[in-house]
Amino acid sequence: MNFKDLKSNKYAHIGFWGVLVAGICCFTPLLVWALTFFGLAALTSYLDYILIPALLFFIGILLLGIRSIKKSKSKIE
């Protein structure tokens, strides 16, 4: 499986970009700095309630897309 397969499958494509964005926001202080810059630093205590479920949701979508890619490749072969 390559990146071309991920781009051709809608679920895998959305899951990949969702995991990338949610992962960057979860594991770097980038979102905290942005919220502080815009005067919304009080919201930083609620980020874990949103980002962790979003990350898990997009991981699920990505796995669904990868599974459908593997199923379609096994039908071809």
PDB file with SEQRES, HELIX, SHEET and CRYST1 records, atoms N, CA, C and O in Angstrom:
SEQRES   1 A   77  MET ASN PHE LYS ASP LEU LYS SER ASN LYS TYR ALA HIS          
SEQRES   2 A   77  ILE GLY PHE TRP GLY VAL LEU VAL ALA GLY ILE CYS CYS          
SEQRES   3 A   77  PHE THR PRO LEU LEU VAL TRP ALA LEU THR PHE PHE GLY          
SEQRES   4 A   77  LEU ALA ALA LEU THR SER TYR LEU ASP TYR ILE LEU ILE          
SEQRES   5 A   77  PRO ALA LEU LEU PHE PHE ILE GLY ILE LEU LEU LEU GLY          
SEQRES   6 A   77  ILE ARG SER ILE LYS LYS SER LYS SER LYS ILE GLU              
HELIX    1 AA1 PHE A    3  SER A    8  1                                   6    
HELIX    2 AA2 LYS A   10  PHE A   27  1                                  18    
HELIX    3 AA3 LEU A   30  PHE A   37  1                                   8    
HELIX    4 AA4 ALA A   41  TYR A   46  5                                   6    
HELIX    5 AA5 LEU A   47  ILE A   76  1                                  30    
CRYST1    1.000    1.000    1.000  90.00  90.00  90.00 P 1           1          
ATOM      1  N   MET A   1       0.844  -1.166   0.000  1.00  0.00           N  
ATOM      2  CA  MET A   1       0.000   0.000   0.000  1.00  0.00           C  
ATOM      3  C   MET A   1       0.896   1.238   0.000  1.00  0.00           C  
ATOM      4  O   MET A   1       1.898   1.299   0.713  1.00  0.00           O  
ATOM      5  N   ASN A   2       0.517   2.214  -0.809  1.00  0.00           N  
ATOM      6  CA  ASN A   2       1.303   3.441  -0.880  1.00  0.00           C  
ATOM      7  C   ASN A   2       0.380   4.642  -0.698  1.00  0.00           C  
ATOM      8  O   ASN A   2      -0.826   4.497  -0.494  1.00  0.00           O  
ATOM      9  N   PHE A   3       0.978   5.833  -0.777  1.00  0.00           N  
ATOM     10  CA  PHE A   3       0.216   7.055  -0.553  1.00  0.00           C  
ATOM     11  C   PHE A   3      -0.838   7.266  -1.638  1.00  0.00           C  
ATOM     12  O   PHE A   3      -1.868   7.894  -1.391  1.00  0.00           O  
ATOM     13  N   LYS A   4      -0.585   6.748  -2.823  1.00  0.00           N  
ATOM     14  CA  LYS A   4      -1.559   6.856  -3.918  1.00  0.00           C  
ATOM     15  C   LYS A   4      -2.844   6.120  -3.558  1.00  0.00           C  
ATOM     16  O   LYS A   4      -3.938   6.591  -3.869  1.00  0.00           O  
ATOM     17  N   ASP A   5      -2.718   4.972  -2.906  1.00  0.00           N  
ATOM     18  CA  ASP A   5      -3.899   4.229  -2.463  1.00  0.00           C  
ATOM     19  C   ASP A   5      -4.678   5.009  -1.407  1.00  0.00           C  
ATOM     20  O   ASP A   5      -5.909   4.992  -1.400  1.00  0.00           O  
ATOM     21  N   LEU A   6      -3.953   5.698  -0.507  1.00  0.00           N  
ATOM     22  CA  LEU A   6      -4.621   6.487   0.523  1.00  0.00           C  
ATOM     23  C   LEU A   6      -5.381   7.657  -0.088  1.00  0.00           C  
ATOM     24  O   LEU A   6      -6.459   8.017   0.384  1.00  0.00           O  
ATOM     25  N   LYS A   7      -4.814   8.253  -1.143  1.00  0.00           N  
ATOM     26  CA  LYS A   7      -5.483   9.383  -1.784  1.00  0.00           C  
ATOM     27  C   LYS A   7      -6.720   8.940  -2.552  1.00  0.00           C  
ATOM     28  O   LYS A   7      -7.686   9.696  -2.661  1.00  0.00           O  
ATOM     29  N   SER A   8      -6.699   7.729  -3.084  1.00  0.00           N  
ATOM     30  CA  SER A   8      -7.834   7.266  -3.882  1.00  0.00           C  
ATOM     31  C   SER A   8      -9.016   6.840  -3.007  1.00  0.00           C  
ATOM     32  O   SER A   8     -10.158   6.882  -3.464  1.00  0.00           O  
ATOM     33  N   ASN A   9      -8.768   6.439  -1.782  1.00  0.00           N  
ATOM     34  CA  ASN A   9      -9.834   6.027  -0.875  1.00  0.00           C  
ATOM     35  C   ASN A   9     -10.245   7.214  -0.007  1.00  0.00           C  
ATOM     36  O   ASN A   9      -9.409   7.795   0.686  1.00  0.00           O  
ATOM     37  N   LYS A  10     -11.510   7.569  -0.041  1.00  0.00           N  
ATOM     38  CA  LYS A  10     -12.009   8.752   0.668  1.00  0.00           C  
ATOM     39  C   LYS A  10     -11.823   8.630   2.181  1.00  0.00           C  
ATOM     40  O   LYS A  10     -11.381   9.578   2.829  1.00  0.00           O  
ATOM     41  N   TYR A  11     -12.154   7.480   2.740  1.00  0.00           N  
ATOM     42  CA  TYR A  11     -12.032   7.297   4.184  1.00  0.00           C  
ATOM     43  C   TYR A  11     -10.572   7.353   4.634  1.00  0.00           C  
ATOM     44  O   TYR A  11     -10.255   7.978   5.646  1.00  0.00           O  
ATOM     45  N   ALA A  12      -9.707   6.716   3.902  1.00  0.00           N  
ATOM     46  CA  ALA A  12      -8.296   6.713   4.267  1.00  0.00           C  
ATOM     47  C   ALA A  12      -7.706   8.111   4.149  1.00  0.00           C  
ATOM     48  O   ALA A  12      -6.879   8.509   4.969  1.00  0.00           O  
ATOM     49  N   HIS A  13      -8.122   8.852   3.140  1.00  0.00           N  
ATOM     50  CA  HIS A  13      -7.616  10.207   2.935  1.00  0.00           C  
ATOM     51  C   HIS A  13      -8.056  11.131   4.081  1.00  0.00           C  
ATOM     52  O   HIS A  13      -7.238  11.860   4.642  1.00  0.00           O  
ATOM     53  N   ILE A  14      -9.333  11.098   4.418  1.00  0.00           N  
ATOM     54  CA  ILE A  14      -9.840  11.919   5.518  1.00  0.00           C  
ATOM     55  C   ILE A  14      -9.221  11.485   6.842  1.00  0.00           C  
ATOM     56  O   ILE A  14      -8.842  12.326   7.657  1.00  0.00           O  
ATOM     57  N   GLY A  15      -9.119  10.185   7.057  1.00  0.00           N  
ATOM     58  CA  GLY A  15      -8.522   9.671   8.293  1.00  0.00           C  
ATOM     59  C   GLY A  15      -7.077  10.066   8.442  1.00  0.00           C  
ATOM     60  O   GLY A  15      -6.640  10.424   9.535  1.00  0.00           O  
ATOM     61  N   PHE A  16      -6.314  10.006   7.343  1.00  0.00           N  
ATOM     62  CA  PHE A  16      -4.904  10.372   7.392  1.00  0.00           C  
ATOM     63  C   PHE A  16      -4.735  11.828   7.805  1.00  0.00           C  
ATOM     64  O   PHE A  16      -3.960  12.132   8.711  1.00  0.00           O  
ATOM     65  N   TRP A  17      -5.458  12.728   7.144  1.00  0.00           N  
ATOM     66  CA  TRP A  17      -5.307  14.151   7.466  1.00  0.00           C  
ATOM     67  C   TRP A  17      -5.876  14.477   8.837  1.00  0.00           C  
ATOM     68  O   TRP A  17      -5.338  15.340   9.531  1.00  0.00           O  
ATOM     69  N   GLY A  18      -6.936  13.818   9.241  1.00  0.00           N  
ATOM     70  CA  GLY A  18      -7.485  14.034  10.580  1.00  0.00           C  
ATOM     71  C   GLY A  18      -6.533  13.591  11.667  1.00  0.00           C  
ATOM     72  O   GLY A  18      -6.360  14.288  12.667  1.00  0.00           O  
ATOM     73  N   VAL A  19      -5.909  12.431  11.480  1.00  0.00           N  
ATOM     74  CA  VAL A  19      -4.924  11.943  12.448  1.00  0.00           C  
ATOM     75  C   VAL A  19      -3.722  12.883  12.489  1.00  0.00           C  
ATOM     76  O   VAL A  19      -3.191  13.161  13.564  1.00  0.00           O  
ATOM     77  N   LEU A  20      -3.300  13.362  11.351  1.00  0.00           N  
ATOM     78  CA  LEU A  20      -2.155  14.271  11.302  1.00  0.00           C  
ATOM     79  C   LEU A  20      -2.444  15.566  12.059  1.00  0.00           C  
ATOM     80  O   LEU A  20      -1.636  15.993  12.884  1.00  0.00           O  
ATOM     81  N   VAL A  21      -3.577  16.187  11.789  1.00  0.00           N  
ATOM     82  CA  VAL A  21      -3.913  17.455  12.445  1.00  0.00           C  
ATOM     83  C   VAL A  21      -4.163  17.247  13.940  1.00  0.00           C  
ATOM     84  O   VAL A  21      -3.647  18.004  14.763  1.00  0.00           O  
ATOM     85  N   ALA A  22      -4.943  16.238  14.295  1.00  0.00           N  
ATOM     86  CA  ALA A  22      -5.231  15.980  15.706  1.00  0.00           C  
ATOM     87  C   ALA A  22      -3.962  15.586  16.461  1.00  0.00           C  
ATOM     88  O   ALA A  22      -3.783  15.963  17.619  1.00  0.00           O  
ATOM     89  N   GLY A  23      -3.086  14.828  15.805  1.00  0.00           N  
ATOM     90  CA  GLY A  23      -1.821  14.449  16.442  1.00  0.00           C  
ATOM     91  C   GLY A  23      -0.924  15.648  16.695  1.00  0.00           C  
ATOM     92  O   GLY A  23      -0.303  15.750  17.753  1.00  0.00           O  
ATOM     93  N   ILE A  24      -0.856  16.539  15.746  1.00  0.00           N  
ATOM     94  CA  ILE A  24      -0.052  17.755  15.933  1.00  0.00           C  
ATOM     95  C   ILE A  24      -0.628  18.595  17.067  1.00  0.00           C  
ATOM     96  O   ILE A  24       0.120  19.123  17.890  1.00  0.00           O  
ATOM     97  N   CYS A  25      -1.935  18.720  17.116  1.00  0.00           N  
ATOM     98  CA  CYS A  25      -2.562  19.514  18.171  1.00  0.00           C  
ATOM     99  C   CYS A  25      -2.468  18.836  19.532  1.00  0.00           C  
ATOM    100  O   CYS A  25      -2.394  19.521  20.552  1.00  0.00           O  
ATOM    101  N   CYS A  26      -2.469  17.510  19.570  1.00  0.00           N  
ATOM    102  CA  CYS A  26      -2.392  16.798  20.846  1.00  0.00           C  
ATOM    103  C   CYS A  26      -0.992  16.815  21.448  1.00  0.00           C  
ATOM    104  O   CYS A  26      -0.831  17.005  22.653  1.00  0.00           O  
ATOM    105  N   PHE A  27       0.001  16.620  20.621  1.00  0.00           N  
ATOM    106  CA  PHE A  27       1.332  16.349  21.133  1.00  0.00           C  
ATOM    107  C   PHE A  27       2.304  17.518  21.027  1.00  0.00           C  
ATOM    108  O   PHE A  27       3.481  17.363  21.351  1.00  0.00           O  
ATOM    109  N   THR A  28       1.850  18.664  20.589  1.00  0.00           N  
ATOM    110  CA  THR A  28       2.705  19.845  20.575  1.00  0.00           C  
ATOM    111  C   THR A  28       1.955  20.987  21.246  1.00  0.00           C  
ATOM    112  O   THR A  28       0.724  20.983  21.274  1.00  0.00           O  
ATOM    113  N   PRO A  29       2.658  21.943  21.775  1.00  0.00           N  
ATOM    114  CA  PRO A  29       1.988  23.087  22.396  1.00  0.00           C  
ATOM    115  C   PRO A  29       1.493  24.117  21.383  1.00  0.00           C  
ATOM    116  O   PRO A  29       1.159  25.241  21.760  1.00  0.00           O  
ATOM    117  N   LEU A  30       1.443  23.748  20.105  1.00  0.00           N  
ATOM    118  CA  LEU A  30       1.044  24.672  19.053  1.00  0.00           C  
ATOM    119  C   LEU A  30      -0.361  25.233  19.285  1.00  0.00           C  
ATOM    120  O   LEU A  30      -0.566  26.440  19.156  1.00  0.00           O  
ATOM    121  N   LEU A  31      -1.317  24.388  19.620  1.00  0.00           N  
ATOM    122  CA  LEU A  31      -2.684  24.846  19.838  1.00  0.00           C  
ATOM    123  C   LEU A  31      -2.790  25.704  21.095  1.00  0.00           C  
ATOM    124  O   LEU A  31      -3.566  26.660  21.124  1.00  0.00           O  
ATOM    125  N   VAL A  32      -2.030  25.381  22.119  1.00  0.00           N  
ATOM    126  CA  VAL A  32      -2.039  26.192  23.342  1.00  0.00           C  
ATOM    127  C   VAL A  32      -1.504  27.587  23.043  1.00  0.00           C  
ATOM    128  O   VAL A  32      -2.058  28.580  23.515  1.00  0.00           O  
ATOM    129  N   TRP A  33      -0.440  27.663  22.267  1.00  0.00           N  
ATOM    130  CA  TRP A  33       0.101  28.975  21.899  1.00  0.00           C  
ATOM    131  C   TRP A  33      -0.901  29.770  21.075  1.00  0.00           C  
ATOM    132  O   TRP A  33      -1.057  30.974  21.275  1.00  0.00           O  
ATOM    133  N   ALA A  34      -1.582  29.096  20.146  1.00  0.00           N  
ATOM    134  CA  ALA A  34      -2.564  29.788  19.309  1.00  0.00           C  
ATOM    135  C   ALA A  34      -3.733  30.301  20.143  1.00  0.00           C  
ATOM    136  O   ALA A  34      -4.180  31.431  19.949  1.00  0.00           O  
ATOM    137  N   LEU A  35      -4.229  29.489  21.062  1.00  0.00           N  
ATOM    138  CA  LEU A  35      -5.328  29.937  21.921  1.00  0.00           C  
ATOM    139  C   LEU A  35      -4.901  31.089  22.818  1.00  0.00           C  
ATOM    140  O   LEU A  35      -5.678  32.014  23.056  1.00  0.00           O  
ATOM    141  N   THR A  36      -3.677  31.039  23.314  1.00  0.00           N  
ATOM    142  CA  THR A  36      -3.163  32.134  24.137  1.00  0.00           C  
ATOM    143  C   THR A  36      -3.037  33.412  23.324  1.00  0.00           C  
ATOM    144  O   THR A  36      -3.360  34.495  23.813  1.00  0.00           O  
ATOM    145  N   PHE A  37      -2.577  33.293  22.101  1.00  0.00           N  
ATOM    146  CA  PHE A  37      -2.419  34.453  21.233  1.00  0.00           C  
ATOM    147  C   PHE A  37      -3.761  35.142  20.976  1.00  0.00           C  
ATOM    148  O   PHE A  37      -3.835  36.370  20.915  1.00  0.00           O  
ATOM    149  N   PHE A  38      -4.813  34.345  20.827  1.00  0.00           N  
ATOM    150  CA  PHE A  38      -6.131  34.906  20.550  1.00  0.00           C  
ATOM    151  C   PHE A  38      -6.926  35.226  21.818  1.00  0.00           C  
ATOM    152  O   PHE A  38      -8.101  35.580  21.734  1.00  0.00           O  
ATOM    153  N   GLY A  39      -6.304  35.106  22.979  1.00  0.00           N  
ATOM    154  CA  GLY A  39      -6.962  35.453  24.236  1.00  0.00           C  
ATOM    155  C   GLY A  39      -7.916  34.395  24.739  1.00  0.00           C  
ATOM    156  O   GLY A  39      -8.810  34.697  25.529  1.00  0.00           O  
ATOM    157  N   LEU A  40      -7.747  33.169  24.302  1.00  0.00           N  
ATOM    158  CA  LEU A  40      -8.634  32.080  24.710  1.00  0.00           C  
ATOM    159  C   LEU A  40      -7.899  31.038  25.549  1.00  0.00           C  
ATOM    160  O   LEU A  40      -8.205  29.849  25.468  1.00  0.00           O  
ATOM    161  N   ALA A  41      -6.948  31.471  26.339  1.00  0.00           N  
ATOM    162  CA  ALA A  41      -6.125  30.547  27.125  1.00  0.00           C  
ATOM    163  C   ALA A  41      -6.945  29.768  28.147  1.00  0.00           C  
ATOM    164  O   ALA A  41      -6.526  28.692  28.576  1.00  0.00           O  
ATOM    165  N   ALA A  42      -8.094  30.283  28.541  1.00  0.00           N  
ATOM    166  CA  ALA A  42      -8.935  29.573  29.510  1.00  0.00           C  
ATOM    167  C   ALA A  42      -9.479  28.269  28.933  1.00  0.00           C  
ATOM    168  O   ALA A  42      -9.875  27.382  29.689  1.00  0.00           O  
ATOM    169  N   LEU A  43      -9.505  28.139  27.617  1.00  0.00           N  
ATOM    170  CA  LEU A  43     -10.025  26.929  26.983  1.00  0.00           C  
ATOM    171  C   LEU A  43      -9.009  25.788  26.947  1.00  0.00           C  
ATOM    172  O   LEU A  43      -9.363  24.662  26.596  1.00  0.00           O  
ATOM    173  N   THR A  44      -7.779  26.056  27.298  1.00  0.00           N  
ATOM    174  CA  THR A  44      -6.754  25.014  27.199  1.00  0.00           C  
ATOM    175  C   THR A  44      -7.011  23.841  28.146  1.00  0.00           C  
ATOM    176  O   THR A  44      -6.552  22.728  27.886  1.00  0.00           O  
ATOM    177  N   SER A  45      -7.724  24.072  29.221  1.00  0.00           N  
ATOM    178  CA  SER A  45      -7.997  22.957  30.142  1.00  0.00           C  
ATOM    179  C   SER A  45      -9.003  21.967  29.559  1.00  0.00           C  
ATOM    180  O   SER A  45      -9.105  20.840  30.043  1.00  0.00           O  
ATOM    181  N   TYR A  46      -9.745  22.369  28.532  1.00  0.00           N  
ATOM    182  CA  TYR A  46     -10.740  21.496  27.917  1.00  0.00           C  
ATOM    183  C   TYR A  46     -10.244  20.809  26.647  1.00  0.00           C  
ATOM    184  O   TYR A  46     -10.994  20.053  26.029  1.00  0.00           O  
ATOM    185  N   LEU A  47      -9.019  21.052  26.251  1.00  0.00           N  
ATOM    186  CA  LEU A  47      -8.519  20.504  24.994  1.00  0.00           C  
ATOM    187  C   LEU A  47      -8.495  18.980  24.984  1.00  0.00           C  
ATOM    188  O   LEU A  47      -8.795  18.364  23.961  1.00  0.00           O  
ATOM    189  N   ASP A  48      -8.148  18.376  26.097  1.00  0.00           N  
ATOM    190  CA  ASP A  48      -8.077  16.910  26.142  1.00  0.00           C  
ATOM    191  C   ASP A  48      -9.445  16.261  25.939  1.00  0.00           C  
ATOM    192  O   ASP A  48      -9.532  15.146  25.424  1.00  0.00           O  
ATOM    193  N   TYR A  49     -10.503  16.945  26.335  1.00  0.00           N  
ATOM    194  CA  TYR A  49     -11.846  16.399  26.153  1.00  0.00           C  
ATOM    195  C   TYR A  49     -12.264  16.387  24.690  1.00  0.00           C  
ATOM    196  O   TYR A  49     -13.173  15.649  24.309  1.00  0.00           O  
ATOM    197  N   ILE A  50     -11.616  17.188  23.879  1.00  0.00           N  
ATOM    198  CA  ILE A  50     -11.953  17.274  22.464  1.00  0.00           C  
ATOM    199  C   ILE A  50     -10.926  16.552  21.594  1.00  0.00           C  
ATOM    200  O   ILE A  50     -11.295  15.813  20.682  1.00  0.00           O  
ATOM    201  N   LEU A  51      -9.646  16.762  21.873  1.00  0.00           N  
ATOM    202  CA  LEU A  51      -8.599  16.265  20.981  1.00  0.00           C  
ATOM    203  C   LEU A  51      -8.403  14.752  21.040  1.00  0.00           C  
ATOM    204  O   LEU A  51      -8.223  14.116  20.002  1.00  0.00           O  
ATOM    205  N   ILE A  52      -8.435  14.176  22.221  1.00  0.00           N  
ATOM    206  CA  ILE A  52      -8.226  12.725  22.332  1.00  0.00           C  
ATOM    207  C   ILE A  52      -9.358  11.951  21.640  1.00  0.00           C  
ATOM    208  O   ILE A  52      -9.064  11.034  20.873  1.00  0.00           O  
ATOM    209  N   PRO A  53     -10.644  12.280  21.878  1.00  0.00           N  
ATOM    210  CA  PRO A  53     -11.691  11.576  21.114  1.00  0.00           C  
ATOM    211  C   PRO A  53     -11.604  11.836  19.611  1.00  0.00           C  
ATOM    212  O   PRO A  53     -11.880  10.940  18.814  1.00  0.00           O  
ATOM    213  N   ALA A  54     -11.222  13.053  19.217  1.00  0.00           N  
ATOM    214  CA  ALA A  54     -11.080  13.343  17.784  1.00  0.00           C  
ATOM    215  C   ALA A  54      -9.968  12.497  17.179  1.00  0.00           C  
ATOM    216  O   ALA A  54     -10.113  11.971  16.076  1.00  0.00           O  
ATOM    217  N   LEU A  55      -8.866  12.367  17.897  1.00  0.00           N  
ATOM    218  CA  LEU A  55      -7.758  11.541  17.419  1.00  0.00           C  
ATOM    219  C   LEU A  55      -8.189  10.085  17.272  1.00  0.00           C  
ATOM    220  O   LEU A  55      -7.885   9.445  16.266  1.00  0.00           O  
ATOM    221  N   LEU A  56      -8.891   9.568  18.264  1.00  0.00           N  
ATOM    222  CA  LEU A  56      -9.358   8.182  18.195  1.00  0.00           C  
ATOM    223  C   LEU A  56     -10.374   7.988  17.070  1.00  0.00           C  
ATOM    224  O   LEU A  56     -10.363   6.955  16.401  1.00  0.00           O  
ATOM    225  N   PHE A  57     -11.248   8.967  16.856  1.00  0.00           N  
ATOM    226  CA  PHE A  57     -12.226   8.913  15.778  1.00  0.00           C  
ATOM    227  C   PHE A  57     -11.536   8.850  14.416  1.00  0.00           C  
ATOM    228  O   PHE A  57     -11.904   8.034  13.571  1.00  0.00           O  
ATOM    229  N   PHE A  58     -10.537   9.707  14.202  1.00  0.00           N  
ATOM    230  CA  PHE A  58      -9.852   9.721  12.920  1.00  0.00           C  
ATOM    231  C   PHE A  58      -8.968   8.492  12.723  1.00  0.00           C  
ATOM    232  O   PHE A  58      -8.777   8.054  11.589  1.00  0.00           O  
ATOM    233  N   ILE A  59      -8.432   7.935  13.790  1.00  0.00           N  
ATOM    234  CA  ILE A  59      -7.700   6.674  13.678  1.00  0.00           C  
ATOM    235  C   ILE A  59      -8.656   5.574  13.211  1.00  0.00           C  
ATOM    236  O   ILE A  59      -8.292   4.750  12.371  1.00  0.00           O  
ATOM    237  N   GLY A  60      -9.872   5.560  13.751  1.00  0.00           N  
ATOM    238  CA  GLY A  60     -10.873   4.585  13.323  1.00  0.00           C  
ATOM    239  C   GLY A  60     -11.234   4.738  11.857  1.00  0.00           C  
ATOM    240  O   GLY A  60     -11.365   3.745  11.142  1.00  0.00           O  
ATOM    241  N   ILE A  61     -11.397   5.978  11.401  1.00  0.00           N  
ATOM    242  CA  ILE A  61     -11.702   6.217   9.989  1.00  0.00           C  
ATOM    243  C   ILE A  61     -10.538   5.763   9.108  1.00  0.00           C  
ATOM    244  O   ILE A  61     -10.747   5.159   8.056  1.00  0.00           O  
ATOM    245  N   LEU A  62      -9.318   6.056   9.541  1.00  0.00           N  
ATOM    246  CA  LEU A  62      -8.141   5.634   8.781  1.00  0.00           C  
ATOM    247  C   LEU A  62      -8.070   4.111   8.683  1.00  0.00           C  
ATOM    248  O   LEU A  62      -7.799   3.569   7.611  1.00  0.00           O  
ATOM    249  N   LEU A  63      -8.313   3.425   9.789  1.00  0.00           N  
ATOM    250  CA  LEU A  63      -8.288   1.957   9.762  1.00  0.00           C  
ATOM    251  C   LEU A  63      -9.394   1.385   8.880  1.00  0.00           C  
ATOM    252  O   LEU A  63      -9.191   0.376   8.204  1.00  0.00           O  
ATOM    253  N   LEU A  64     -10.553   2.020   8.883  1.00  0.00           N  
ATOM    254  CA  LEU A  64     -11.639   1.603   7.997  1.00  0.00           C  
ATOM    255  C   LEU A  64     -11.230   1.759   6.533  1.00  0.00           C  
ATOM    256  O   LEU A  64     -11.492   0.876   5.716  1.00  0.00           O  
ATOM    257  N   GLY A  65     -10.596   2.867   6.206  1.00  0.00           N  
ATOM    258  CA  GLY A  65     -10.130   3.081   4.840  1.00  0.00           C  
ATOM    259  C   GLY A  65      -9.060   2.093   4.424  1.00  0.00           C  
ATOM    260  O   GLY A  65      -9.084   1.582   3.304  1.00  0.00           O  
ATOM    261  N   ILE A  66      -8.116   1.818   5.320  1.00  0.00           N  
ATOM    262  CA  ILE A  66      -7.050   0.859   5.009  1.00  0.00           C  
ATOM    263  C   ILE A  66      -7.630  -0.536   4.810  1.00  0.00           C  
ATOM    264  O   ILE A  66      -7.199  -1.280   3.929  1.00  0.00           O  
ATOM    265  N   ARG A  67      -8.615  -0.883   5.641  1.00  0.00           N  
ATOM    266  CA  ARG A  67      -9.254  -2.202   5.492  1.00  0.00           C  
ATOM    267  C   ARG A  67      -9.972  -2.322   4.151  1.00  0.00           C  
ATOM    268  O   ARG A  67      -9.927  -3.374   3.513  1.00  0.00           O  
ATOM    269  N   SER A  68     -10.628  -1.258   3.726  1.00  0.00           N  
ATOM    270  CA  SER A  68     -11.327  -1.327   2.437  1.00  0.00           C  
ATOM    271  C   SER A  68     -10.343  -1.363   1.275  1.00  0.00           C  
ATOM    272  O   SER A  68     -10.629  -1.982   0.250  1.00  0.00           O  
ATOM    273  N   ILE A  69      -9.189  -0.714   1.413  1.00  0.00           N  
ATOM    274  CA  ILE A  69      -8.155  -0.798   0.375  1.00  0.00           C  
ATOM    275  C   ILE A  69      -7.645  -2.232   0.265  1.00  0.00           C  
ATOM    276  O   ILE A  69      -7.478  -2.759  -0.834  1.00  0.00           O  
ATOM    277  N   LYS A  70      -7.400  -2.858   1.420  1.00  0.00           N  
ATOM    278  CA  LYS A  70      -6.908  -4.244   1.394  1.00  0.00           C  
ATOM    279  C   LYS A  70      -7.950  -5.200   0.826  1.00  0.00           C  
ATOM    280  O   LYS A  70      -7.605  -6.140   0.110  1.00  0.00           O  
ATOM    281  N   LYS A  71      -9.228  -4.963   1.142  1.00  0.00           N  
ATOM    282  CA  LYS A  71     -10.275  -5.820   0.579  1.00  0.00           C  
ATOM    283  C   LYS A  71     -10.366  -5.679  -0.922  1.00  0.00           C  
ATOM    284  O   LYS A  71     -10.525  -6.672  -1.632  1.00  0.00           O  
ATOM    285  N   SER A  72     -10.265  -4.431  -1.424  1.00  0.00           N  
ATOM    286  CA  SER A  72     -10.371  -4.246  -2.871  1.00  0.00           C  
ATOM    287  C   SER A  72      -9.149  -4.812  -3.590  1.00  0.00           C  
ATOM    288  O   SER A  72      -9.270  -5.298  -4.715  1.00  0.00           O  
ATOM    289  N   LYS A  73      -7.978  -4.758  -2.964  1.00  0.00           N  
ATOM    290  CA  LYS A  73      -6.784  -5.350  -3.584  1.00  0.00           C  
ATOM    291  C   LYS A  73      -6.855  -6.878  -3.578  1.00  0.00           C  
ATOM    292  O   LYS A  73      -6.378  -7.523  -4.512  1.00  0.00           O  
ATOM    293  N   SER A  74      -7.443  -7.454  -2.540  1.00  0.00           N  
ATOM    294  CA  SER A  74      -7.541  -8.912  -2.496  1.00  0.00           C  
ATOM    295  C   SER A  74      -8.572  -9.422  -3.514  1.00  0.00           C  
ATOM    296  O   SER A  74      -8.437 -10.543  -4.003  1.00  0.00           O  
ATOM    297  N   LYS A  75      -9.581  -8.635  -3.838  1.00  0.00           N  
ATOM    298  CA  LYS A  75     -10.556  -9.033  -4.848  1.00  0.00           C  
ATOM    299  C   LYS A  75      -9.937  -8.983  -6.243  1.00  0.00           C  
ATOM    300  O   LYS A  75     -10.288  -9.781  -7.112  1.00  0.00           O  
ATOM    301  N   ILE A  76      -9.022  -8.049  -6.451  1.00  0.00           N  
ATOM    302  CA  ILE A  76      -8.372  -7.914  -7.756  1.00  0.00           C  
ATOM    303  C   ILE A  76      -7.432  -9.080  -7.995  1.00  0.00           C  
ATOM    304  O   ILE A  76      -7.358  -9.596  -9.110  1.00  0.00           O  
ATOM    305  N   GLU A  77      -6.721  -9.498  -6.974  1.00  0.00           N  
ATOM    306  CA  GLU A  77      -5.733 -10.574  -7.130  1.00  0.00           C  
ATOM    307  C   GLU A  77      -6.394 -11.893  -7.067  1.00  0.00           C  
ATOM    308  O   GLU A  77      -5.729 -12.923  -7.177  1.00  0.00           O  
TER     309      GLU A  77                                                      
END                                                                             
